[in-house]
Amino acid sequence: MTINFSHIGTHLGTRVLGESIRKDIEIALEQNQLVTFDFSGIDFISHSFADECFAKLLISMKIEELKKKTTFKDANKLVKRTIAFALKERMLQLETA
């Protein structure tokens, strides 16, 4: 399964949007599909979107499993940094809970 974010816009910023996409991701992962996140044409994603869409997946799976089942395509440095920060922040939060 490939999620092409470019059909949504060049700037992704809301938790509501992130949650909607995460639900689709969770369904695909439950069906053991490899999920490709295609960021072609995306200039920016907010921390809120990254946390809701990607980092909250860590509530139900370990980071190693997420890495095995997903791949990122054409993400610029800012997008990569935002996602990495959200994932690290969520992992720390889950470790201390």
WONORZI-V485953 format. One record per residue. RES is the residue in one small letter. PHI is phi in radians with two decimals (none if undefined). PSI is psi in degrees with one decimal (999 if undefined). OMEGA is omega in whole degrees, -180 to 180 (none if undefined). Layout:
# WONORZI-V485953
{{RES | PHI | PSI | OMEGA} {RES | PHI | PSI | OMEGA}}
This chain:
# WONORZI-V485953
{{m | none | 133.2 | 176} {t | -2.04 | 131.2 | 175} {i | -1.83 | 112.4 | 178} {n | -1.64 | 106.0 | -177} {f | -1.28 | -19.2 | -174} {s | -1.13 | -22.8 | 178} {h | -1.26 | -12.3 | 180} {i | -1.55 | -39.1 | -178} {g | 2.70 | 179.7 | -179} {t | -1.63 | -14.1 | 179} {h | -2.22 | 118.8 | -178} {l | -1.91 | 123.9 | -169} {g | -2.44 | -6.5 | -174} {t | -1.92 | 150.7 | 175} {r | -1.12 | -36.6 | -179} {v | -1.05 | -45.7 | 178} {l | -1.13 | -44.3 | 178} {g | -1.04 | -41.9 | 179} {e | -1.13 | -42.8 | 180} {s | -1.04 | -45.1 | 180} {i | -1.22 | -39.5 | 179} {r | -1.03 | -38.3 | 179} {k | -1.08 | -39.4 | 176} {d | -1.15 | -39.8 | 178} {i | -1.09 | -45.3 | -179} {e | -1.04 | -40.9 | 178} {i | -1.09 | -46.1 | 180} {a | -1.09 | -41.9 | -180} {l | -1.17 | -36.9 | 177} {e | -1.10 | -27.7 | 178} {q | -1.59 | 13.3 | 179} {n | 0.99 | 34.3 | 175} {q | -1.53 | 145.7 | 170} {l | -1.37 | 129.8 | -178} {v | -1.91 | 124.0 | 177} {t | -1.83 | 127.4 | 177} {f | -1.72 | 108.0 | -177} {d | -1.68 | 110.5 | -178} {f | -1.76 | 19.6 | 177} {s | -0.96 | 127.6 | 178} {g | 1.44 | 0.3 | 180} {i | -1.62 | 124.3 | -179} {d | -1.60 | -32.7 | -170} {f | -2.71 | 141.9 | 166} {i | -2.29 | 144.8 | 180} {s | -1.43 | 160.7 | 175} {h | -1.05 | -40.5 | -180} {s | -1.05 | -44.8 | 179} {f | -1.11 | -46.7 | -179} {a | -1.07 | -42.3 | 179} {d | -1.12 | -47.6 | -176} {e | -1.20 | -41.8 | -174} {c | -1.38 | -44.4 | -172} {f | -1.92 | -51.1 | -173} {a | -1.14 | -34.2 | 180} {k | -1.20 | -12.9 | 173} {l | -1.11 | -24.8 | -179} {l | -1.24 | -11.1 | 176} {i | -1.17 | -32.6 | -177} {s | -1.94 | -3.0 | 178} {m | -2.65 | 158.1 | 178} {k | -1.38 | 157.5 | -179} {i | -1.05 | -36.3 | -180} {e | -1.09 | -41.6 | 178} {e | -1.15 | -41.9 | 179} {l | -1.07 | -41.4 | 179} {k | -1.12 | -36.7 | -180} {k | -1.23 | -31.1 | -172} {k | -1.75 | -3.0 | -178} {t | -2.38 | 159.0 | 174} {t | -2.57 | 150.5 | -179} {f | -1.92 | 139.5 | -179} {k | -2.23 | 131.8 | 173} {d | 0.98 | 36.6 | 176} {a | -1.52 | 131.0 | 178} {n | -1.32 | 173.2 | -176} {k | -1.04 | -40.9 | -179} {l | -1.13 | -43.5 | 178} {v | -1.10 | -45.4 | 179} {k | -1.05 | -44.9 | -180} {r | -1.12 | -40.2 | -180} {t | -1.12 | -44.9 | 180} {i | -1.15 | -44.9 | 180} {a | -1.05 | -42.5 | 179} {f | -1.10 | -44.7 | 180} {a | -1.09 | -41.7 | 179} {l | -1.12 | -45.6 | 180} {k | -1.09 | -43.1 | 180} {e | -1.09 | -42.5 | 179} {r | -1.17 | -39.8 | 178} {m | -1.09 | -42.6 | 177} {l | -1.08 | -41.3 | 179} {q | -1.10 | -41.9 | -179} {l | -1.24 | -32.5 | 178} {e | -1.16 | -34.6 | -176} {t | -1.59 | -4.1 | -179} {a | -1.39 | 999 | none}}
